[in-house]
Amino acid sequence: MAASVEERLEALEDERAILQLLYAYAHTIDYGPEEAWVELWTEDAELSYDFDVARSRGLTERENMSFVGREQIAGFWQRHSHAPDRYHKHFMVEPRIVVDGDAATVECYYAKLDESPEGPRMSSFGRYTDVLRRGPDGRWRFASRRGETEARVPGNR
């Protein structure tokens, strides 16, 4: 049986709100402000970066990282570079969003561009796998974001 117009509209609104969350991640990691970054996460969220694939191919020396809770995630943001001190762009493309009530999963590819003395260059790419939750305020937030780096320019920060 086909979903009602209201159900289809709610599904579209959820997907649109989730896309806005993904875009806000990229904009706030690149430009801030920190408060907007922290608001993207649930209180108990986990942000992790997995470099296993890139490391197994000799493309990075970085070890995996994990940050749990808003305080640690804010600390990650504080240690990360931001404009105008250093320019870079985080891109997320081809998101596949699955909504199930007040929970959702997202898989998307990412690419990161960094400034360099030679000009802009792609410094890494891979994918994100996300678990999202809708809060009591109706906003979608990251409960978990795992960045899986598949390729990275050696020595890149």
N, C-alpha and C positions, 0 to 999 in steps of 0.2 A: 504494500500500500504506500502511496506517495506521501511524503511529509507535508504537513500543512504549510501555508505561506508563512505563518508565524515561526514555525520550527526552522524553515529554510532561512528566514531573515535572521533569526538568532544564530544559526550556524555561520552565516556570512559575517555577522557582527563579531562573533568570537574569532574567526579567522583574521579579520581586519585588525582587531585589538592585539592579537598575537603577532602579526606582522609589525605593528607599531612598537611592540616590545623588542623584537629583533632589531629594528632600526635604531631604537633608543640605546641598545647595547653598543652598537658601533659608534654612534655619535658621542655618547658619554665617555667611552674609553679613549676616543681620540681628542675630545675637546672639554669634557666635563659638563657640568660641575659634579663634584664628588657626591653631593646629596642626591642628585638625580640618578647617579649610578647605583648607590646603595638602595634606593627605592625599587630597583628592578628585581630584587631578590627577596625570597621569603626569609624569615628570621633564621631558619635552620638550613638554608640553602648550602649546596656544595658546588664549587667551581673547580674543575680539574683540567689539567693539560697533560695529554699523553703523547710522548715523543717516541714511543717504541718503534713505530713503522719507519720514521725518518732515521732514527738511530741505527736500526738494523740494516739500513741501506748506506750507512756512513755519511748521512746528510746533516747530522747534528750531534753535538756532544751533550745536549741538555738532558737533565733528569726529569722525570715526571713530577708534577706539582699538584697540590690539592689545598684548597682553602674552604673551611667549613664555618658557616655562620656569617652574619653581616659584618661583624668586627674584622674577621680575617679577610673577607672579600674587600672591605674598605681598605685594609692594609695593602692588599694587592694593587688596588687602584692607585694608592698613594705612591707606590714604588714604580709604577708603570709611567712611561713618558707620555706627555700631552703637548698639544699645541699651546702656545707658540714656541716652547722650548725645543720641541722635536715634532716634525710633522710626519704623520702616517695615516693610512686609511684602512679600516677593516671593512671588508665587503662580505655579505652573506647572500648567497644566490641559491635559487631553486629549492626553497623550503618545501618540505612535505609535512603538512600539519594534520594531525589526527586529534580531534576533540572528543572527549568522553565525559560529559557532564562538566564538573568543575576541575577536571584534569585534562591535560593534553600532552602529546609528545610531538617533537619536531626534529627532523633531520634536515640539515642544509650543508651545502659546501661553503667554504670560506676561502678568501684570498686576502693577503695583507700586503699593502704597498708601503714602502718606506722611502724617505728621502735618502740620498747618498751623494757623495761628491760628483758622481757621474750623472746624477739626475735620478728621477724616480725609478724604483725597481720593485718587482714582486719579490718579497722576502720569504714568504711561506704560503703554503696552501694545505688544505685538508678538509675536515668536516666537523660540524658540531652535532652532538646528540643531546637533546634537551628533554627535561620533564618539567612541565609547567603546572601551576595551581592557580585557580581563581580564588582570591581572598574574599573575606567578608565584605570588603569595600567594592567588590565587583572587578577589581583590577587583576589582570594576569601578571604573574611573576615567575621568575626562574626558581624552581625547587632544586634543580640540578642542571648544570651545563658542563659537558665534557668536550673539550677541544682535542681532536685527534690530528696531530700534525703528520702529514704524509711526505712533505718535502720542505726543505728549508735551506736558505743560502748559508753555507758554513760561516761561522763566526758572527752571524747577525744577532743583535741584541734582542 
